[in-house]
Amino acid sequence: MQAQENTIIREIRNPEAPPRASEQLRATCRKIRKLEASKRLFNNWPNLRTASYNLVSFLTIYWPDPLNRNESLLVACLQNVFEMTESLYREKTDHIEIQKAFINKVADELALSMEYSLMVRSKTLLVHHEVNQEFLSERIRQKEVHSLTWTRSVLKQGNAQHKMICAAKVFTLSELELAGLIH
């Protein structure tokens, strides 16, 4: 049974400001036991560390996972992407191909975030969070946020544009081009 559009998926009252992206990424990688995998990848591709900081800031640990694989979409995304890259390293895949696979996998995972709409309540306002404007972590830090409420999105799911909107917040255009996501 699918949730109705206005059904609350998750509500967080008085969310704590997320830690800095580097701290949140390290803590999440440690939690999912992928710290060594992340170090290996980031030593080869420092740009993917920067993209991962953007990913952490974009989603935060609060964003729910529409596939219910884990407590948050961020945790599920990082776990899946590092398991995939570990497998590719074991298979002795070309390093450029590993970078491309990382970018594509994260972009696929990010598209899932569009399955939900987020309303942010402050003391005086209730506003829709636009994913293409600011990172969720910045919004929480800058404003007095009283609650975060996710509902099912009214947008048509599976849209390739959604994938690009989210991916462009995390990756550079040259990274998206390398991965074949833009031409």
PLY file of the C-alpha trace (Angstrom):
ply
format ascii 1.0
element vertex 183
property float x
property float y
property float z
element edge 182
property int vertex1
property int vertex2
end_header
0.00 0.00 0.00
1.46 3.37 -1.02
1.43 6.36 1.27
-0.82 9.24 0.35
0.82 12.49 -0.75
0.09 14.29 2.52
1.01 11.39 4.78
3.91 12.25 7.05
6.83 9.95 6.35
9.14 11.34 9.02
9.02 14.29 11.35
11.93 15.54 13.40
11.28 18.20 16.00
14.06 20.56 17.05
16.74 18.89 14.92
20.28 19.39 16.11
22.54 21.22 13.71
24.50 18.56 11.84
28.23 18.39 12.50
30.64 19.69 9.86
30.50 17.59 6.70
33.94 16.07 7.32
32.96 14.97 10.82
29.59 13.62 9.69
31.16 11.69 6.79
33.83 10.16 9.05
31.28 9.22 11.72
28.94 7.66 9.16
31.76 5.69 7.50
32.90 4.47 10.90
29.34 3.47 11.81
28.87 1.41 8.63
32.42 0.03 8.91
33.53 1.62 5.64
36.16 4.03 6.94
39.04 2.13 5.30
37.10 1.86 2.04
36.48 5.61 2.08
40.15 6.35 2.81
41.26 4.16 -0.08
38.85 5.80 -2.51
39.58 9.34 -1.34
43.35 8.80 -1.47
42.98 7.90 -5.14
40.30 10.52 -5.87
40.36 13.53 -3.50
37.61 15.14 -5.59
35.27 12.36 -4.47
35.93 13.33 -0.85
34.76 16.84 -1.70
31.70 15.42 -3.48
31.01 13.25 -0.42
31.12 16.33 1.81
28.52 17.87 -0.51
26.46 14.68 -0.30
26.52 14.76 3.50
25.52 18.44 3.52
22.81 17.85 0.91
21.06 14.97 2.69
22.26 15.04 6.30
21.56 12.02 8.45
17.95 13.15 8.70
16.74 12.43 5.14
14.62 9.25 5.18
15.40 6.37 2.83
12.39 5.68 0.55
13.57 2.07 0.20
13.79 1.59 3.99
17.25 0.04 3.70
18.63 1.94 6.63
17.83 4.71 9.05
18.62 7.41 6.50
19.19 7.80 2.79
22.70 9.11 3.49
23.69 6.01 5.44
22.21 3.67 2.81
23.87 5.61 -0.01
27.32 5.57 1.57
27.07 1.92 2.50
26.05 0.93 -1.04
28.60 3.09 -2.79
31.52 1.92 -0.63
30.51 -1.74 -0.95
30.44 -1.25 -4.71
33.85 0.46 -4.84
35.40 -2.21 -2.59
34.13 -4.85 -4.99
35.52 -2.95 -7.98
38.94 -2.65 -6.31
38.93 -6.42 -5.60
38.14 -7.02 -9.28
41.09 -4.75 -10.17
38.82 -2.42 -12.12
40.48 0.59 -13.76
40.60 3.56 -11.38
38.79 5.85 -13.83
35.97 3.30 -14.07
35.75 3.20 -10.27
35.37 6.99 -10.18
32.67 6.84 -12.87
30.84 4.07 -10.99
30.97 6.08 -7.76
29.49 9.16 -9.42
26.73 7.18 -11.14
25.82 5.23 -8.00
25.61 8.36 -5.85
23.52 10.09 -8.55
21.10 7.14 -8.59
20.82 7.20 -4.81
20.32 10.98 -4.75
17.40 10.71 -7.16
15.59 8.77 -4.42
15.55 11.90 -2.28
13.04 13.43 -4.70
10.45 10.85 -3.65
9.81 13.03 -0.61
8.99 16.69 -0.11
10.43 18.43 2.91
8.70 21.18 4.85
10.84 23.20 7.25
9.12 24.96 10.13
10.79 27.86 11.89
9.31 30.03 14.61
7.24 32.07 12.16
7.32 30.24 8.81
6.58 26.92 7.20
8.48 26.67 3.93
9.13 24.00 1.33
12.80 23.01 1.15
14.00 23.37 -2.44
16.80 20.88 -3.03
18.31 22.99 -5.78
18.75 26.06 -3.55
20.69 25.25 -0.41
22.02 22.24 1.41
19.76 20.98 4.18
22.63 21.17 6.68
23.07 24.89 5.91
19.37 25.58 6.30
19.32 23.88 9.72
22.42 25.75 10.89
21.37 29.20 9.65
17.80 29.32 10.81
15.99 28.35 13.94
14.42 25.15 12.69
11.64 23.82 14.87
10.77 20.82 12.74
11.51 18.94 9.54
8.56 17.10 7.99
8.82 14.78 5.00
5.80 13.75 2.95
5.42 11.80 -0.26
6.34 14.04 -3.21
3.74 15.09 -5.74
6.42 15.04 -8.46
6.40 12.26 -11.03
8.93 9.68 -9.88
11.76 8.29 -11.97
12.39 11.52 -13.82
15.95 11.80 -15.21
15.84 15.53 -14.50
15.50 14.81 -10.78
18.69 12.79 -10.90
20.55 15.64 -12.59
19.19 18.32 -10.23
20.48 16.41 -7.23
23.73 15.23 -8.82
24.60 18.79 -9.85
24.47 19.83 -6.18
27.06 17.20 -5.26
29.37 16.86 -8.26
31.13 19.28 -10.58
30.08 19.47 -14.22
33.34 17.84 -15.30
32.65 14.92 -12.93
29.15 14.53 -14.33
30.58 14.62 -17.83
33.25 12.02 -16.96
30.52 9.71 -15.65
28.51 10.13 -18.85
25.62 11.88 -17.11
25.92 14.96 -19.33
27.32 15.31 -22.81
0 1
1 2
2 3
3 4
4 5
5 6
6 7
7 8
8 9
9 10
10 11
11 12
12 13
13 14
14 15
15 16
16 17
17 18
18 19
19 20
20 21
21 22
22 23
23 24
24 25
25 26
26 27
27 28
28 29
29 30
30 31
31 32
32 33
33 34
34 35
35 36
36 37
37 38
38 39
39 40
40 41
41 42
42 43
43 44
44 45
45 46
46 47
47 48
48 49
49 50
50 51
51 52
52 53
53 54
54 55
55 56
56 57
57 58
58 59
59 60
60 61
61 62
62 63
63 64
64 65
65 66
66 67
67 68
68 69
69 70
70 71
71 72
72 73
73 74
74 75
75 76
76 77
77 78
78 79
79 80
80 81
81 82
82 83
83 84
84 85
85 86
86 87
87 88
88 89
89 90
90 91
91 92
92 93
93 94
94 95
95 96
96 97
97 98
98 99
99 100
100 101
101 102
102 103
103 104
104 105
105 106
106 107
107 108
108 109
109 110
110 111
111 112
112 113
113 114
114 115
115 116
116 117
117 118
118 119
119 120
120 121
121 122
122 123
123 124
124 125
125 126
126 127
127 128
128 129
129 130
130 131
131 132
132 133
133 134
134 135
135 136
136 137
137 138
138 139
139 140
140 141
141 142
142 143
143 144
144 145
145 146
146 147
147 148
148 149
149 150
150 151
151 152
152 153
153 154
154 155
155 156
156 157
157 158
158 159
159 160
160 161
161 162
162 163
163 164
164 165
165 166
166 167
167 168
168 169
169 170
170 171
171 172
172 173
173 174
174 175
175 176
176 177
177 178
178 179
179 180
180 181
181 182
